[in-house]
Amino acid sequence: MKFFSDNAAPVHPRVWAAMQAADAADTAYDGDALSARLDGAFSDLFGAPCAALWVATGTAGNCLALSAMVPPHGGVVCHREAHIEMDEGGAPGFFLHGAKLLLADGEGAKITPDTIRTVLDAIRPGVHQVQPHAISITQATECGRVYAPAEVAAIGVLAKERGLGLHMDGARFANAIAHLGCHPADVTARAGVDALTFGCVKNGGLGAEAIVFFAPDLVDVVRYRRKRAGHLQSKGRYLAAQVLAMLEGDLWLENARAANAAAQEIAAACGDRLIHPVEANEIFVILSPAEQAALRAQGFEFYDWSAPAGAPGAARLVTAWSSPPREVNALARAISAL
């Protein structure tokens, strides 16, 4: 019974069906009919003109988007727990040719205008220090927290005041929108976001993500950089098919709601063991080593996690669109029984 990562979840049958339907000869790379539909599909979703490019991984999506905003001598302000800092193996430095990540603090891996200003105001102007060029936030965050529309908009205002780009790592964007119940533009296009990495793999995709650009001047340079980085796949229609399948009929939201509901059932059983409020599909819970062993002995798989000060231990539990209800219920009962 696997609760260690939504990356390991099965591919949704509608995504498989869309890829099978794409299994016919068409123009190579991104010149096919399906890839040509992405701009319109995302413009409809966000209610604003935008351009979209597929990539195979979230790491590539994040770093290619940022590469259009940040020169090699520049910097990106992000939370010190951000995926681009902690989990992308130096890829930002690689794709951005040496640009630096400028680390901010914030509860639940969320940064705020105040914590961003703390970083910005400590940087002297001039060539002797790395100058900021962009801000990157994660929605939902690495601690499973969600930025409300007003929170993103406040960061967007600061970004514009300081002449900085604003990128959103949306690996779990669907889970955030399912939690908020708002229009997806409320935390992106209308809130000052310039580029969004729209996650699909964690939400039922096979191997496709999308970079959505709300700032039209960014997309053309990324077309070239995607090729240079080795991410312009020759049969791009299969990536486009996955993304379009997610958007059609709001499958992306349907899947996220299922994952979120499963997380809420487990969270209700955790009580005061919870380290963070559960707002998406990740549950961070205090568990002693003996309790972790007891759960694993019952067949539950999850990752150990860094425990808060004074806690005996901690774990991260992640639900997915496909989490079987009986397994979710079994885990909730097992935690209640500890």
C-alpha positions in Angstrom: 0.0 0.0 0.0 2.0 2.9 -1.4 1.8 6.4 0.1 5.4 7.5 -0.7 4.9 9.6 -3.9 2.3 10.5 -6.4 5.1 10.3 -9.0 4.6 6.5 -8.8 0.8 6.6 -9.4 -0.6 4.8 -12.5 -1.3 6.6 -15.7 -5.0 7.5 -16.0 -6.9 5.4 -18.6 -8.0 8.6 -20.5 -4.4 9.6 -20.8 -3.5 6.2 -22.2 -6.4 6.5 -24.6 -5.3 9.9 -25.8 -1.8 8.6 -26.5 -3.2 5.7 -28.4 -5.4 8.0 -30.5 -2.2 10.0 -31.3 -0.5 6.9 -32.6 -0.6 8.0 -36.2 1.9 9.7 -38.5 2.0 13.5 -38.1 4.6 16.2 -38.4 7.5 15.7 -36.1 8.7 17.6 -33.1 6.1 20.3 -32.1 4.6 20.9 -35.5 1.8 18.4 -35.1 -1.9 19.1 -34.8 -2.1 18.2 -31.1 0.8 20.5 -30.1 -0.8 23.3 -32.1 -3.9 23.0 -29.8 -2.0 23.7 -26.6 -2.0 27.5 -26.7 -5.8 27.6 -27.3 -6.6 25.0 -24.7 -4.6 26.8 -22.0 -6.0 30.2 -23.1 -9.5 28.8 -22.6 -8.6 27.3 -19.2 -7.1 30.5 -17.9 -9.4 32.9 -19.7 -6.4 34.9 -20.9 -4.1 34.7 -24.0 -1.2 32.4 -23.2 1.3 30.2 -24.9 2.2 26.7 -23.8 5.1 24.3 -24.5 5.3 20.7 -23.5 8.4 19.2 -21.7 9.0 15.8 -20.3 9.8 16.7 -16.7 8.9 19.3 -14.1 12.6 20.0 -13.5 13.0 21.0 -17.2 9.8 23.0 -17.1 10.9 25.0 -14.0 14.4 25.6 -15.3 13.5 26.5 -18.9 10.9 28.9 -17.7 13.3 30.6 -15.4 16.0 30.7 -18.0 13.9 33.1 -20.0 13.8 35.5 -17.0 17.3 35.2 -15.5 20.7 35.8 -17.1 23.7 33.7 -16.0 24.9 36.5 -13.7 21.4 36.9 -12.0 19.5 35.3 -9.2 16.1 33.7 -8.4 14.5 34.3 -5.0 12.8 31.2 -3.7 12.1 29.4 -0.4 15.0 27.5 1.1 12.8 24.3 0.9 11.8 25.0 -2.8 12.1 22.0 -5.1 14.4 24.0 -7.4 16.8 24.3 -4.4 16.4 20.9 -2.7 15.4 18.4 -5.3 16.6 19.3 -8.7 20.2 18.2 -8.5 21.7 21.6 -9.5 19.5 21.8 -12.6 18.8 25.5 -12.2 22.5 26.3 -12.2 22.8 24.1 -15.3 19.9 25.5 -17.3 20.5 29.0 -16.2 24.2 28.8 -16.9 25.3 29.6 -13.3 22.5 31.8 -12.0 22.2 31.7 -8.3 19.2 30.8 -6.0 18.6 33.4 -3.3 17.0 31.7 -0.4 14.1 33.1 1.7 12.3 31.8 4.7 8.6 31.3 5.5 6.3 28.9 7.4 5.1 25.9 5.4 7.6 26.6 2.6 5.6 29.7 1.7 7.4 33.0 1.0 5.8 36.4 1.5 6.5 39.9 0.3 8.2 40.6 3.7 10.5 37.5 3.5 11.3 38.3 -0.1 12.1 41.9 0.8 14.5 40.6 3.5 16.5 38.9 0.8 16.2 41.7 -1.8 17.1 44.5 0.6 20.3 42.8 1.7 21.7 42.8 -1.8 23.8 45.8 -2.7 23.4 47.2 -6.2 26.3 46.8 -8.5 28.5 44.1 -10.0 29.9 42.8 -6.8 26.7 40.9 -5.8 24.3 38.7 -7.7 21.3 40.8 -8.6 17.8 39.3 -8.5 15.8 38.8 -11.7 13.0 36.6 -10.7 10.9 35.1 -7.9 9.8 31.4 -7.9 7.0 30.1 -5.7 5.6 26.5 -5.5 1.9 25.8 -5.6 1.2 23.7 -3.6 4.4 24.1 -1.6 6.8 21.4 -0.6 5.0 21.2 2.8 1.6 20.8 1.1 0.5 24.4 1.8 -1.4 26.5 -0.7 -1.1 30.1 -1.7 -4.4 31.9 -1.8 -5.1 34.3 -4.6 -4.4 37.4 -2.5 -1.0 35.9 -1.4 0.1 35.4 -4.9 -1.2 38.8 -6.0 0.8 40.5 -3.2 4.0 38.7 -4.5 3.1 39.7 -8.0 2.8 43.3 -7.1 6.2 43.2 -5.4 7.7 41.5 -8.4 6.5 44.2 -10.7 7.6 47.0 -8.4 11.2 45.5 -8.4 11.2 44.6 -12.1 11.4 40.8 -11.4 9.8 37.9 -13.2 7.4 35.6 -11.3 7.5 31.9 -11.9 5.2 29.3 -10.3 6.2 25.7 -9.9 2.9 24.0 -10.3 3.8 20.4 -9.9 0.7 20.1 -7.7 -1.1 23.1 -9.2 -4.2 20.9 -9.7 -4.3 20.0 -6.0 -4.0 23.6 -5.0 -6.9 24.7 -7.3 -9.0 21.8 -6.0 -8.4 23.0 -2.5 -9.0 26.7 -3.2 -12.1 26.2 -5.5 -11.1 29.4 -7.4 -10.6 30.1 -11.0 -7.1 29.0 -12.1 -6.4 32.5 -13.3 -6.9 33.9 -9.9 -3.5 32.6 -8.7 -1.7 33.0 -12.1 -2.6 35.3 -14.9 -4.6 37.7 -12.7 -2.1 37.6 -9.9 1.0 38.6 -11.9 2.5 35.2 -12.7 4.6 35.3 -15.8 5.1 31.6 -16.3 3.6 28.4 -14.7 5.0 24.9 -14.8 1.7 23.0 -15.1 2.1 19.6 -13.6 0.6 16.4 -15.2 2.9 13.5 -14.2 1.9 13.6 -10.5 -1.8 13.8 -11.5 -2.2 10.9 -13.8 0.2 11.7 -16.7 2.9 9.4 -18.1 5.8 11.8 -19.0 4.6 15.3 -19.9 4.3 18.7 -18.2 3.5 22.1 -19.7 5.2 25.5 -19.4 2.4 28.1 -19.6 3.5 31.6 -20.4 1.3 34.5 -19.5 4.1 36.9 -20.6 4.2 36.4 -24.4 7.7 37.8 -24.8 9.2 34.8 -22.9 8.0 31.9 -25.0 10.1 32.4 -28.1 13.4 32.2 -26.4 12.3 29.0 -24.5 11.5 27.4 -27.9 15.2 27.6 -28.7 16.4 26.7 -25.3 14.1 23.6 -25.1 15.8 22.3 -28.3 19.3 23.2 -27.0 18.6 21.4 -23.7 17.6 18.2 -25.5 13.9 18.5 -24.6 12.4 18.9 -28.1 11.1 15.4 -28.5 10.7 14.2 -32.1 7.3 12.7 -31.4 5.9 15.6 -29.4 2.3 14.7 -30.2 2.4 12.1 -27.5 3.3 14.7 -24.9 0.7 17.1 -26.2 -1.9 14.3 -26.1 -1.3 13.7 -22.4 -1.7 17.4 -21.5 -4.8 17.8 -23.6 -6.4 14.7 -22.1 -5.8 16.3 -18.7 -7.6 19.5 -19.7 -10.5 17.9 -21.5 -13.4 17.5 -19.3 -11.4 18.9 -16.4 -9.7 15.6 -15.7 -6.9 17.5 -14.0 -9.3 18.7 -11.4 -11.2 15.5 -11.0 -7.9 13.6 -10.3 -6.7 16.3 -7.9 -10.0 16.3 -6.0 -9.7 12.5 -5.5 -6.2 12.8 -4.2 -7.1 15.7 -1.9 -10.1 13.8 -0.5 -8.0 10.8 0.3 -5.5 13.0 2.1 -8.2 14.6 4.1 -9.4 11.2 5.3 -5.9 10.3 6.5 -5.4 13.8 8.0 -8.6 13.4 10.1 -7.1 10.3 11.7 -3.8 12.0 12.5 -5.2 14.6 14.9 -2.5 16.5 16.7 0.2 14.5 15.0 0.0 16.8 11.9 3.0 19.0 11.3 1.3 21.2 8.7 -2.3 21.8 7.8 -3.3 19.4 5.0 -4.3 21.6 2.0 -3.4 19.4 -0.9 -2.4 15.7 -1.1 0.6 15.6 1.2 0.4 14.7 4.9 3.3 15.4 7.2 2.9 13.6 10.4 4.8 13.0 13.7 5.6 9.2 14.0 8.2 7.7 16.3 10.5 5.1 14.7 8.6 2.4 16.4 5.3 3.7 15.0 6.8 3.9 11.6 7.9 0.3 11.9 4.5 -0.7 13.0 2.8 0.8 10.0 5.4 -0.6 7.6 4.8 -4.1 9.2 1.2 -3.7 8.1 2.2 -3.1 4.5 2.2 0.7 4.3 5.0 2.4 2.3 6.0 6.1 2.9 9.0 8.3 3.3 10.7 9.2 6.6 10.8 13.0 7.0 12.7 15.6 9.1 11.0 15.8 12.5 10.2 19.2 14.1 12.3 20.0 17.2 11.4 17.8 20.1 9.4 15.3 18.0 10.5 11.6 18.1 10.3 11.3 14.3 8.2 12.2 11.2 6.9 10.8 7.9 5.5 12.2 4.7 2.4 10.4 3.3 1.2 11.3 -0.2 -2.0 10.3 -1.8 -2.7 10.1 -5.6 -5.7 10.2 -7.9 -5.6 6.4 -7.9 -5.3 5.8 -4.1 -7.6 2.9 -3.5 -10.3 3.9 -0.9 -9.9 0.7 1.1 -6.1 1.3 1.4 -6.7 5.0 2.4 -9.2 3.8 5.0 -6.9 1.1 6.2 -4.1 3.7 6.7 -6.4 6.1 8.6 -7.5 3.3 10.9 -3.9 2.1 11.4 -2.8 5.6 12.4 -5.8 6.0 14.7 -4.9 2.8 16.4 -1.3 3.7 17.2 
